[in-house]
Amino acid sequence: MTASSVSSGGPVSSGAPVSHGVPVAHGAPVAHGAPVPAGAPGRTGRPGARVPAGAPGSPGAVEAAGSAEPALKVAPLELFLDLVFVFAITQLTGSLAHHLTPGGFAQVLVMLALIWWMYDAFIWLTNAMPPRTHGRRGLLMLAMGGFLVISLSVPHAFEGSGAAFGWAYLVIVALHTGMFVAAGVTPAAVLRMGASNLVVGALVVTGGYVAGSAQLGFWMTAFAMQFVTPWVAGLPEFRLRSDHFVERHGLIVIIAFGESVIAIGVGAGSAEPGPALLAVALLSLSVCVGLWWAYFGHDDDARAEHRMAALPSDRRNRAAVSVYYLGHLGLLLGVVLFAAGVKSAVGHPGAATGLPQAGALAGGTTLYLLVNTALRGFFGLRPNLPRVLGAVLVAGTVPLGTRVSALVQVGVVAAVLAAVFGYEACRYPVADFDRD
C-alpha cells in the first residue's frame, strides 16, 4: 500500500515538508485544479482561486516546462503478472460452475478475497517502486510463481490442497513485505503492515491443514483481518500515484472480462456451431461488452483518476482501499458469477437451466452493475439511476432461464444493457460527461 507524497489541493512552500516526512522542492507541481499559493505565478485573485489547465503558471504549464513528475505507467512485467491472475479467475470460475451451491459460493468468495487482497497489495507495491531493476523484476517473478501455485490449488483447496494454497500465500506475503522495506515508506508502517499480513497468511496456512467448516472458518477470519490491516498499518504513511493505480485496476477489469470470453468457449466445447449456439455466444459477448461499457464507456476511469488525484493523500488512500480493493472485489465477483452462468447457458442454449445457473448469470450481472453504480457515486459521476433500474430488470430474468431457455435469458440481459447505455448516450451527450 502506498500514498501520495504531495497532498492534492494543498499549497507547497519552498522547502516545506509535506505528509509522510517527504520534503518537496521549491517549484513542486500542483495537481490540476488545486489552490495556488498567494504570489505564485498564475494567481488569479481570491484565496484558493483555481487556475485553468494550460494557463501561464498553471499545473499544465508547469508540466510543460518539465518540472512535473513524469506519469507513471504500467510496466510490461505487471501485464505479464496478470496472466497468472486471469488463470486464478479461470480456476475460481470453474470451481464455482461445478459447485453452484451456497457452500461453493462461500468457498469461492473467500478464495477470491484472499487472492485479490495480496494481488492488490502488489499493485500498491509497484506503484511505490516500479519494476525497473533486475532485482525487483526477479522478486516479482518469484511472486508470480507463488500466485501460480495458489491458482493451481484453487479447484481442490477445500479437498486437500489447502496447505499448498496457504504456504504459497505466506511466501507471497513475505516477498511483498520484504520488497516494501525498500520502497521509502516509514519502516514502522511497513512492519505493522507486514505483521498484520503475516497473521492473515498464518490463518490461511492453518486452515489448509484442517477441513470442512473449520477450514472455511480460518479463511473467513483471514478475510476479516483485511478490514483491520489498513488501520493497523497507518494508511497516511504510504504514498500513492493515482495515474498508475487507476490504470492498473482498469487493466485488471479487462483481464476479468477475458475470463468471461473464455467461459463462452469452454461452455461451447466441441459442439457444432449451430444457430442457437452462435446466437447465445454472440449475446453473451454482448453482455461482456455492456459490462465493459459500464466501466470504460464514458471515460469513467480517466475521470476517476482526476478525482483520486484531487483528494488529500489520507482520503486518497482510504478511497484506494474502499473503492479499489473492496469495490473491485465486488466487480470481480460479479464477473466470476456471470462467467459461471454463461458456461451452462452456452452449453445448453435451447434448454431451460437450473435455478443456480440462471441465478449466477443474472446475479453476477446485477452485482456488477450495482457495485459499478456505487463506485461512480463515490466519485460523483452520473447518471446512475438508469443503471440501478437496469440491475433490477436483469435480476428479474431468472425465471426466463429456468422456465424458457438460457438463450432467451441471455438475450434479455443483453437487451437491458443495450437499452440502459443507449439511453445514457442519448440523454447525456458526451459533452455533458466532459463537464461532469
Secondary structure, DSSP 8 states (H G I E B T S, - for coil): ----SS-TT----TT-B-GGG-B--TT----TT----TTSTT--SSTT----TTSTTSHHHHHHTT-S-------HHHHHHHHHHHHHHHHHHHHHHH--SHHHHHHHHHHHHHHHHHHHHHHHHHHHS-S-SHHHHHHHHHHHHHHHHHHHHGGGTTTT-HHHHHHHHHHHHHHHHHHHGGGTS-HHHHHHHHHHHHHHHHHHHHHHTS-HHHHHHHHHHHHHHTTTHHHHHTGGGS---HHHHHHHHHHHHHHHHHHHHHHHHHHHTT----HHHHHHHHHHHHHHHHHHHHHHTT-HHHHHHHHHHHS-HHHHHHHIIIIIIIIHHHHHHHHHHHHHHHHHHHHSTTS---HHHHHHHHHHHHHHHHHHHHHHHHTT-S--HHHHHHHHHHHTTHHHHHHT-HHHHHHHHHHHHHHHHHHHHHHS-HHHHHH-
